[in-house]
Every structure is written in structure tokens, then in C-alpha cells.
Amino acid sequence: MKLTLKTLLLPTLAVIFPFVASAIADESQQAMAEKYPQQYQSWDATLEQKEREDVLAKNPHNIILWAGSSYAKEYHSPRGHQFAVADVAQTLRTGVAPKAGDKGLSASCWTCKTPDAPRLINELGFEGYAAKNFTDLGREIKSVVYCTDCHEAGTEKLSLPRPHAKDAMAKIHLPFEEQNASMKGAQVCGQCHVTYYFRPEKSNIVNIPWIFGNTADLIEKYYDTRRFYEWIHPLSQTPMLKARHPEFEHWSRSKHAEVGVTCVTCHMPAAEDDKGNAFTSHKVDKALPNFDVSCKGCHSSQEAMTTKLSNLKKQIETKAHEVEDLLVKAHYEAKAAWGAGANWEQMNDVIMDIRHSQWRWDFAMSSHGIYAHNPDEAMQLLTKASEQAKSARAGLAKVLKQLKVEQVSYPDISTKEKAQQAVGLVEADLVKEKQQFIEDEINKHWDPIAKRGY
């Protein structure tokens, strides 16, 4: 690999630990800015990463697939860590304060957005924290993703402060304390860049479903074994699953992982200050703009790499759109079958095919940058998802024929507005309600970071 090993391991072994730990752990922003100025300044530069894309407007098929869940209300592409608190506070997905007597959204939604979450978990207990409403803890949130999300307070020593992450790494036989610095760096990112769900029987604590392993098949086995679902799809009556940005899972089976290239190597490259001192950039960002530092050890041409990644992205998106079209039709065909009097004996197999197909599609497409992280697995997942969706539709065709249904109505979902109308979602009403909550509560009582970028 000619110089590759040194090039790859430098950011994760030497550069990430440039200082001796202080005996006194002062984690204030001023103290950290003085102690680790280069790291702090590069972290602060994530304010520049303010652009985002309306995923539902770009691809309205998602609204049908996620109908009945909060994801059909709003879904934007991610942006810099500095916007973590504001984006989760302002999104329609987190809604407003629940009415008296209602359970409301779990405070677990704060878990990966702020170091205040581990603090509150320590104060309230994991279940006590999760049992709180999301809006109940809004006034407690004072910091965005920050040093203590990844390091022991006031030091450079890597840490995994979220209990669900420590448990998960142990499940896949990678206990955090026993890993080298390179793997610890990946695990620190993986405590949040990973799929998860809220355990309803444990007050909605965050849980990473790796009991059997962390592939899509083994996570599905876990969910099916415990008969878990997140919501019932209002069209097809399918008990649905939702994948959430499983970057760690895909990376762990990638060619990059095989040669020791981690999240830090690519997204937090080695840098030098104006005095020639080496440090790790904390402006977590795309790899290609830093090609000479992040990629050149293994890849000779930035132009060739850019072209390759663009082609892979197009291939994956084309396959994903094929699956989406199949699944949208399957949901509406199932709706037609139920409406014509179908029973569970007729529908069980097709419903499970829909559940499993959409799970694989979601496990691929909710993973940010999968075309770079693990394109082979993406295509495998989408190919299997396509087969399962086709199986569902073939089964539904038989059921519809038995019930003498000759035609199924598929609505126009060419725009976000038309797709939301098709599932009975009135965005204007949600926006009005949310804006009132923002004006009455967030603007008056929450920390200014909850308004950053808005």
C-alpha cells in the first residue's frame, strides 16, 4: 500500500491526541477554546454548513412510504453540527407540546443532538430521562454537539457517554474500552451515526437493535422476533419499521474498514496550523474537498474518484426509485384489497413482503453517503428490496383477482403537496401550529441555539 498505512493512521492515532490530559477537567467553551484552539475553531466552522435539501420535495414517493409517521411531515438533509439543536427543535417532526394527559414525543429525541442529553441521563436515570416529553426538556438544552459528546470533560481522551452506544458495541463484541484509538474514534461517531429505535417497554429509552448483529437481515430478525413495529401504515395496514442513518453499520462492512480507514480519516482530516502544528480538523465535512489529505494515500486521482462516486450515486438512486415505485403501488394495492374485504389470512404474506422490502430500501437510503461508504451493500439491499416488493405485488394481484377488483386507483404524487394531500396530511396546519409553539415557547424560553439558522 506504499505509505498508505502511515497516511491513513496518522489522523486517528497521532494527530487526534496532540496534548497531555489536564488534571482539572474544565469543559467550558472558553476553556476549551484556549486549550485546544485549532480543534475549537474548526468545530466552530461547522456554522458554515448551513445548506440543506427538502428530501420530500425532491422525492415525493417518500411521503407515501412514510405515511402515518412523522417523517412524512418534514425531512431535510443533514447539515453542520452547530445546527443540531435548532433543526430538531424547529422541525415539524417533533411537533408541539402534548395536551394534558397525552404522552407526547419522548425526550429520547434529544439524545444525539447535545451533550446535555448524557448529563440529563445521569441526573434523571436513563428511563427517567426517556420518559420525559421532548418539549419538557427544551429549556435544559444549552449546547450543540460539542467536545464532551466525544471526549472526557476537559481532556482529549475519547469517551462514549451514551449508555445505549456502550451496550451496542458490547453486543457486537467490540467493547469500547478494549479498542485501539482508531476504532474508538469510529465508535465515537457511531454512537449517533447509527440506526436505533425507542424501546416502548423501557420508557422509550434509545436502543440499538444489534442483539443478533448489525446487518439489515439480522436487525430485521430482531424486530420480527419481538414483533416490533413503529407505526401501522394507514394505506396498506403494514406494521412498519424505520431505519435511521446506519452509517456505522455500513462502514463496518466496507473496504475502508478492512484497511483501517475510519470516519475520522475521511471526515476529520489531519491539518496544520500556521505554526506547523498538527491537529485533527473538527469541521466534520465531506472527504473529497480534502482529497490530498483524506484520500490520496489510496486513490491517485480526485477527478477519477469524483466521477466514480457520481456514477455510483446515480446507479443507487436509479435502483432506489425502482423500489419506491413498486412499494407505492403495493401500498395502494393493499389498500384496495382491504377495502374489497380481504382478510389477514389472504394478506399476511404480502404485508410481510412490504414490511421487509421497505426496511431494506430504508436501511440503504437513509444512510448518508452510502454510495461512498458501501455501494456494494446498497445495491444488494435494493436488489433484495425490489424482489420482495415484486413478490408483494404478485401476491396482491392474486388477492385482488379473488376479490374481483379490476382496477386500483393510484393518485398523482408528482409533487410534495400532491403526495401529502394523497395521504391526508395538511402541511399548512402543521406549520401554523408549530410556529405558534416556536413563538410562545422556543423564542421566549429556550436557549438561542434552538433558533440558530432560523
C-alpha positions as CSV (number, residue, x, y, z in Angstrom):
1,M,0.0,0.0,0.0
2,K,3.1,2.3,-0.2
3,L,2.9,4.8,2.6
4,T,-0.8,4.2,2.8
5,L,-0.8,2.7,6.3
6,K,1.0,5.7,7.7
7,T,-1.1,8.1,5.8
8,L,-4.4,6.5,6.9
9,L,-3.5,6.0,10.6
10,L,-2.0,9.5,11.2
11,P,-5.3,11.3,11.7
12,T,-6.6,8.6,14.0
13,L,-3.6,7.7,16.1
14,A,-1.2,10.6,16.4
15,V,-3.0,13.7,15.4
16,I,-6.1,13.2,17.4
17,F,-4.1,13.1,20.7
18,P,-1.8,16.2,20.4
19,F,-1.9,17.2,24.1
20,V,-1.4,15.7,27.5
21,A,-4.7,15.5,29.5
22,S,-5.3,18.1,32.1
23,A,-5.7,17.1,35.7
24,I,-8.5,19.6,36.0
25,A,-11.5,18.9,33.7
26,D,-12.8,22.3,32.7
27,E,-15.3,21.9,29.8
28,S,-16.5,25.5,29.4
29,Q,-16.4,26.8,25.8
30,Q,-13.8,29.5,26.8
31,A,-11.5,26.9,28.5
32,M,-11.7,24.5,25.5
33,A,-11.2,27.3,23.0
34,E,-8.0,28.3,24.9
35,K,-6.7,24.8,25.5
36,Y,-7.5,23.3,22.0
37,P,-7.7,26.4,19.8
38,Q,-7.3,24.7,16.4
39,Q,-9.8,22.0,17.2
40,Y,-12.3,24.5,18.6
41,Q,-12.0,26.9,15.7
42,S,-12.5,24.1,13.2
43,W,-15.5,22.8,15.2
44,D,-17.0,26.4,15.2
45,A,-16.7,26.4,11.4
46,T,-19.5,23.9,11.1
47,L,-21.6,27.0,11.2
48,E,-20.7,27.3,7.5
49,Q,-22.5,24.1,6.7
50,K,-25.9,25.7,6.7
51,E,-27.3,24.5,3.4
52,R,-29.9,21.6,3.4
53,E,-32.3,20.0,0.9
54,D,-36.0,19.2,1.3
55,V,-35.9,15.5,0.7
56,L,-39.7,15.2,0.5
57,A,-39.9,17.9,-2.2
58,K,-37.1,16.2,-4.1
59,N,-38.7,12.8,-3.9
60,P,-42.5,12.8,-3.0
61,H,-42.6,9.0,-3.1
62,N,-41.1,9.2,0.4
63,I,-44.3,10.7,1.7
64,I,-46.4,7.7,0.7
65,L,-43.8,5.3,2.0
66,W,-43.6,7.1,5.4
67,A,-47.4,7.9,5.6
68,G,-48.6,7.7,9.1
69,S,-45.2,8.6,10.6
70,S,-43.7,11.9,11.4
71,Y,-41.2,11.5,8.5
72,A,-44.0,12.3,6.1
73,K,-44.3,15.8,7.7
74,E,-40.8,17.0,7.1
75,Y,-37.5,15.5,6.2
76,H,-34.4,17.6,5.3
77,S,-30.8,16.5,4.6
78,P,-28.4,16.9,7.5
79,R,-26.1,19.9,8.0
80,G,-23.4,21.0,10.3
81,H,-23.2,20.0,14.0
82,Q,-23.8,23.6,15.0
83,F,-27.4,23.3,13.8
84,A,-28.2,20.0,15.6
85,V,-30.3,21.5,18.4
86,A,-32.1,24.1,16.2
87,D,-33.0,21.6,13.5
88,V,-34.6,19.1,15.9
89,A,-36.3,21.8,17.8
90,Q,-37.8,23.5,14.8
91,T,-38.8,20.5,12.6
92,L,-42.4,19.6,12.2
93,R,-41.4,16.0,13.1
94,T,-41.1,17.0,16.8
95,G,-44.3,18.9,16.8
96,V,-45.5,20.9,19.8
97,A,-46.1,20.3,23.5
98,P,-48.6,17.5,24.1
99,K,-52.0,18.2,25.5
100,A,-52.7,17.5,29.2
101,G,-52.8,13.7,29.7
102,D,-51.1,12.9,26.4
103,K,-47.8,11.1,26.4
104,G,-46.2,13.2,23.7
105,L,-42.8,12.7,22.0
106,S,-40.1,11.1,24.1
107,A,-37.2,13.2,25.3
108,S,-35.0,10.5,23.7
109,C,-35.1,12.6,20.5
110,W,-32.6,14.9,22.2
111,T,-30.1,12.1,22.8
112,C,-27.7,12.6,19.9
113,K,-28.2,16.4,19.5
114,T,-26.4,17.7,22.6
115,P,-24.1,16.8,25.4
116,D,-26.9,18.0,27.7
117,A,-28.5,14.6,26.9
118,P,-25.9,12.5,28.7
119,R,-25.9,15.0,31.6
120,L,-29.7,14.6,31.9
121,I,-29.5,10.9,31.7
122,N,-27.0,10.9,34.6
123,E,-29.3,13.2,36.6
124,L,-32.7,11.5,35.8
125,G,-31.6,8.0,35.1
126,F,-31.9,6.5,31.6
127,E,-35.6,5.6,31.9
128,G,-36.5,8.7,33.8
129,Y,-34.9,10.9,31.1
130,A,-36.6,9.0,28.2
131,A,-40.0,9.1,30.0
132,K,-39.9,12.9,29.8
133,N,-41.6,14.6,26.9
134,F,-39.3,16.1,24.3
135,T,-40.7,19.6,24.9
136,D,-40.3,19.2,28.7
137,L,-36.6,19.3,28.5
138,G,-36.2,22.0,25.8
139,R,-35.3,24.7,28.4
140,E,-32.5,22.4,29.7
141,I,-30.7,22.2,26.3
142,K,-27.8,24.7,26.3
143,S,-25.2,23.2,23.9
144,V,-25.0,21.7,20.4
145,V,-22.9,18.7,19.6
146,Y,-19.7,19.5,21.4
147,C,-16.4,18.3,22.9
148,T,-17.9,16.2,25.7
149,D,-20.0,14.3,23.2
150,C,-16.8,12.6,22.2
151,H,-14.2,13.3,24.9
152,E,-13.9,13.1,28.6
153,A,-14.6,16.5,30.1
154,G,-11.7,18.9,29.6
155,T,-9.4,16.4,28.0
156,E,-8.6,14.8,24.7
157,K,-9.4,11.3,25.9
158,L,-12.1,9.6,23.8
159,S,-15.3,8.7,25.5
160,L,-18.6,7.1,24.8
161,P,-21.0,9.0,27.1
162,R,-24.3,7.5,25.8
163,P,-25.3,4.2,27.5
164,H,-27.1,2.8,24.5
165,A,-23.9,3.0,22.5
166,K,-21.7,1.3,25.0
167,D,-24.3,-1.5,25.3
168,A,-24.5,-1.8,21.5
169,M,-20.7,-2.0,20.9
170,A,-20.5,-4.8,23.5
171,K,-23.3,-6.7,21.7
172,I,-21.1,-6.9,18.5
173,H,-18.1,-7.9,20.6
174,L,-16.3,-4.5,20.3
175,P,-16.4,-3.2,23.9
176,F,-15.3,0.4,23.7
177,E,-12.6,0.2,26.4
178,E,-10.8,-2.6,24.7
179,Q,-10.5,-1.0,21.2
180,N,-7.5,0.8,19.7
181,A,-7.6,4.6,19.1
182,S,-8.7,4.2,15.5
183,M,-11.7,2.0,16.3
184,K,-12.6,4.2,19.3
185,G,-12.7,7.2,17.0
186,A,-15.2,5.3,14.7
187,Q,-17.3,4.2,17.7
188,V,-17.5,7.8,19.0
189,C,-19.0,8.8,15.6
190,G,-21.1,5.5,15.6
191,Q,-22.8,6.3,18.9
192,C,-25.0,8.7,16.9
193,H,-24.4,7.8,13.2
194,V,-26.2,4.5,13.6
195,T,-29.7,3.1,13.4
196,Y,-31.8,2.9,16.5
197,Y,-35.4,2.7,17.9
198,F,-37.1,3.6,21.2
199,R,-37.9,0.7,23.5
200,P,-41.6,1.1,24.4
201,E,-41.4,-1.3,27.3
202,K,-38.5,0.6,28.8
203,S,-40.0,4.1,28.8
204,N,-38.8,4.8,25.3
205,I,-35.0,4.6,26.0
206,V,-32.8,4.6,22.9
207,N,-31.8,1.2,21.9
208,I,-29.5,0.0,19.0
209,P,-31.0,-3.3,17.7
210,W,-27.9,-5.4,17.4
211,I,-28.8,-8.5,19.5
212,F,-28.2,-10.8,16.6
213,G,-25.8,-8.5,14.7
214,N,-25.9,-5.2,12.8
215,T,-26.8,-6.2,9.2
216,A,-30.2,-5.4,7.8
217,D,-31.1,-9.1,7.8
218,L,-30.1,-9.6,11.5
219,I,-31.7,-6.4,12.7
220,E,-34.9,-7.4,10.8
221,K,-34.7,-10.8,12.6
222,Y,-34.6,-9.0,15.9
223,Y,-37.6,-6.8,15.1
224,D,-39.6,-9.7,13.7
225,T,-38.7,-11.9,16.7
226,R,-40.0,-9.4,19.2
227,R,-42.9,-8.4,16.8
228,F,-41.9,-4.8,16.9
229,Y,-43.2,-2.1,14.7
230,E,-43.1,1.7,14.8
231,W,-46.4,2.5,13.2
232,I,-49.2,0.9,11.1
233,H,-49.2,2.2,7.6
234,P,-52.6,3.9,7.0
235,L,-52.9,2.6,3.4
236,S,-51.6,-1.0,3.5
237,Q,-52.1,-1.6,7.2
238,T,-48.4,-2.9,7.3
239,P,-46.6,-2.8,10.6
240,M,-43.7,-0.6,9.6
241,L,-40.0,-0.3,10.6
242,K,-37.8,2.8,10.2
243,A,-34.1,2.8,9.6
244,R,-32.2,5.8,10.8
245,H,-28.8,6.8,9.2
246,P,-27.0,3.5,9.7
247,E,-23.6,4.8,8.7
248,F,-21.6,2.9,11.3
249,E,-23.2,-0.4,10.2
250,H,-22.4,0.1,6.5
251,W,-18.9,1.4,7.2
252,S,-18.1,-1.6,9.4
253,R,-18.5,-4.0,6.4
254,S,-16.8,-1.7,3.9
255,K,-13.5,-1.9,2.1
256,H,-12.5,1.2,4.1
257,A,-13.0,-0.6,7.3
258,E,-10.9,-3.5,6.1
259,V,-7.8,-1.3,5.7
260,G,-8.4,0.8,8.8
261,V,-9.9,3.8,7.2
262,T,-12.5,5.3,9.7
263,C,-14.9,8.2,9.9
264,V,-12.1,10.3,11.3
265,T,-9.7,9.5,8.5
266,C,-12.1,10.9,5.8
267,H,-14.3,13.4,7.5
268,M,-11.9,14.9,10.2
269,P,-8.6,15.0,8.2
270,A,-5.2,15.9,9.5
271,A,-4.4,19.6,9.4
272,E,-1.7,22.1,10.3
273,D,-2.0,25.5,11.9
274,D,0.1,28.5,10.7
275,K,2.9,27.4,13.0
276,G,3.1,23.9,11.5
277,N,1.4,22.2,14.5
278,A,-0.6,19.1,13.5
279,F,-4.2,18.7,14.7
280,T,-7.3,16.9,13.7
281,S,-9.9,19.1,12.0
282,H,-13.2,19.1,13.8
283,K,-15.1,20.7,10.9
284,V,-16.7,17.3,10.2
285,D,-17.3,17.5,6.4
286,K,-17.2,15.7,3.1
287,A,-14.0,13.9,2.2
288,L,-13.5,14.9,-1.4
289,P,-12.7,18.6,-0.7
290,N,-9.8,17.3,1.4
291,F,-8.7,14.7,-1.2
292,D,-5.0,15.3,-0.8
293,V,-5.1,14.6,2.9
294,S,-8.0,12.2,3.2
295,C,-7.9,10.1,0.1
296,K,-4.6,10.4,-1.8
297,G,-2.9,7.6,0.2
298,C,-5.1,5.1,-1.7
299,H,-6.6,7.0,-4.6
300,S,-4.5,8.6,-7.2
301,S,-6.9,11.0,-8.9
302,Q,-9.5,13.3,-7.4
303,E,-11.2,13.7,-10.8
304,A,-11.5,9.9,-11.3
305,M,-12.8,9.5,-7.8
306,T,-15.4,12.2,-8.2
307,T,-16.6,10.6,-11.5
308,K,-16.8,7.2,-9.9
309,L,-18.7,8.4,-6.9
310,S,-21.1,10.3,-9.1
311,N,-21.8,7.2,-11.2
312,L,-22.3,5.1,-8.1
313,K,-24.7,7.6,-6.7
314,K,-26.8,7.6,-9.9
315,Q,-26.9,3.8,-10.0
316,I,-28.1,3.5,-6.4
317,E,-30.7,6.3,-6.8
318,T,-32.0,4.7,-10.0
319,K,-32.4,1.3,-8.3
320,A,-34.0,3.1,-5.3
321,H,-36.5,4.8,-7.4
322,E,-37.5,1.5,-8.9
323,V,-38.1,0.1,-5.4
324,E,-40.0,3.2,-4.4
325,D,-42.4,3.0,-7.3
326,L,-43.0,-0.7,-6.6
327,L,-43.7,-0.1,-2.9
328,V,-46.0,2.9,-3.5
329,K,-48.1,0.7,-5.8
330,A,-48.0,-2.1,-3.3
331,H,-49.3,0.1,-0.5
332,Y,-52.2,1.3,-2.7
333,E,-53.0,-2.2,-3.9
334,A,-53.1,-3.5,-0.4
335,K,-55.5,-0.6,0.5
336,A,-57.7,-1.7,-2.4
337,A,-57.6,-5.3,-1.2
338,W,-58.6,-4.4,2.3
339,G,-61.4,-2.2,1.0
340,A,-62.7,-5.1,-1.0
341,G,-63.0,-7.3,2.1
342,A,-59.6,-9.1,2.2
343,N,-58.7,-10.9,5.5
344,W,-55.5,-11.5,7.3
345,E,-55.1,-15.0,6.0
346,Q,-55.0,-13.6,2.5
347,M,-52.9,-10.6,3.3
348,N,-50.3,-11.9,5.8
349,D,-47.5,-12.8,3.3
350,V,-47.9,-9.8,1.1
351,I,-47.9,-7.5,4.1
352,M,-44.7,-9.0,5.4
353,D,-43.1,-8.6,2.0
354,I,-44.0,-4.9,2.0
355,R,-42.5,-4.6,5.6
356,H,-39.3,-6.3,4.6
357,S,-38.9,-4.6,1.3
358,Q,-39.3,-1.1,2.7
359,W,-37.0,-1.9,5.6
360,R,-34.2,-2.8,3.2
361,W,-34.8,0.2,1.0
362,D,-34.8,2.5,4.1
363,F,-31.7,0.8,5.5
364,A,-29.9,1.7,2.3
365,M,-31.3,5.1,1.5
366,S,-31.4,6.6,5.0
367,S,-27.6,6.0,5.3
368,H,-26.0,9.3,4.3
369,G,-23.3,8.8,1.7
370,I,-23.8,5.1,1.2
371,Y,-22.6,5.4,-2.4
372,A,-19.1,6.2,-0.9
373,H,-19.3,4.2,2.3
374,N,-20.6,0.9,1.0
375,P,-22.1,0.9,-2.5
376,D,-22.0,-2.9,-2.9
377,E,-24.2,-3.4,0.2
378,A,-26.5,-0.6,-1.0
379,M,-27.1,-2.4,-4.3
380,Q,-27.5,-5.8,-2.6
381,L,-30.2,-4.3,-0.2
382,L,-32.0,-2.6,-3.1
383,T,-32.0,-5.7,-5.3
384,K,-33.5,-7.7,-2.5
385,A,-36.0,-5.0,-1.7
386,S,-37.1,-5.0,-5.4
387,E,-37.6,-8.7,-5.3
388,Q,-39.7,-8.5,-2.1
389,A,-41.8,-5.6,-3.5
390,K,-42.4,-7.6,-6.7
391,S,-43.4,-10.6,-4.6
392,A,-45.8,-8.4,-2.6
393,R,-47.4,-7.1,-5.8
394,A,-47.7,-10.6,-7.3
395,G,-49.4,-11.8,-4.2
396,L,-51.7,-8.8,-4.1
397,A,-52.6,-9.3,-7.8
398,K,-53.9,-12.8,-6.8
399,V,-55.9,-11.4,-3.8
400,L,-57.4,-8.6,-5.9
401,K,-58.4,-11.1,-8.6
402,Q,-60.1,-13.3,-5.9
403,L,-62.0,-10.3,-4.7
404,K,-62.9,-9.2,-8.2
405,V,-61.1,-5.9,-8.0
406,E,-60.3,-5.0,-11.6
407,Q,-58.7,-1.6,-11.1
408,V,-56.6,0.1,-8.5
409,S,-56.5,3.9,-8.2
410,Y,-53.0,5.4,-7.8
411,P,-53.0,9.1,-7.0
412,D,-50.8,11.8,-8.6
413,I,-47.8,12.2,-6.3
414,S,-45.7,14.2,-8.7
415,T,-45.1,17.0,-6.1
416,K,-44.7,17.1,-2.3
417,E,-48.0,18.9,-2.0
418,K,-49.9,16.4,-4.0
419,A,-48.4,13.4,-2.2
420,Q,-49.2,14.9,1.2
421,Q,-52.8,15.6,0.0
422,A,-53.0,11.9,-1.1
423,V,-52.3,10.7,2.5
424,G,-54.5,13.4,4.1
425,L,-51.6,15.5,5.5
426,V,-52.2,19.2,5.6
427,E,-48.7,20.8,6.0
428,A,-50.1,24.3,6.4
429,D,-51.9,23.3,9.6
430,L,-48.8,21.7,11.0
431,V,-46.7,24.7,10.2
432,K,-49.2,27.1,11.8
433,E,-49.3,25.0,15.0
434,K,-45.5,24.7,15.1
435,Q,-44.9,28.4,14.5
436,Q,-47.2,29.2,17.4
437,F,-45.2,26.9,19.7
438,I,-42.0,28.4,18.5
439,E,-43.2,31.9,19.2
440,D,-44.7,31.1,22.6
441,E,-42.1,28.7,24.0
442,I,-38.9,28.3,22.0
443,N,-38.3,32.0,21.2
444,K,-39.1,33.1,24.8
445,H,-37.7,30.3,27.0
446,W,-35.2,28.1,25.1
447,D,-31.5,28.8,24.6
448,P,-30.6,30.8,21.5
449,I,-29.0,27.7,20.0
450,A,-32.6,26.4,19.4
451,K,-33.1,29.2,16.9
452,R,-29.7,29.0,15.2
453,G,-30.2,29.3,11.4
454,Y,-33.9,30.2,11.6
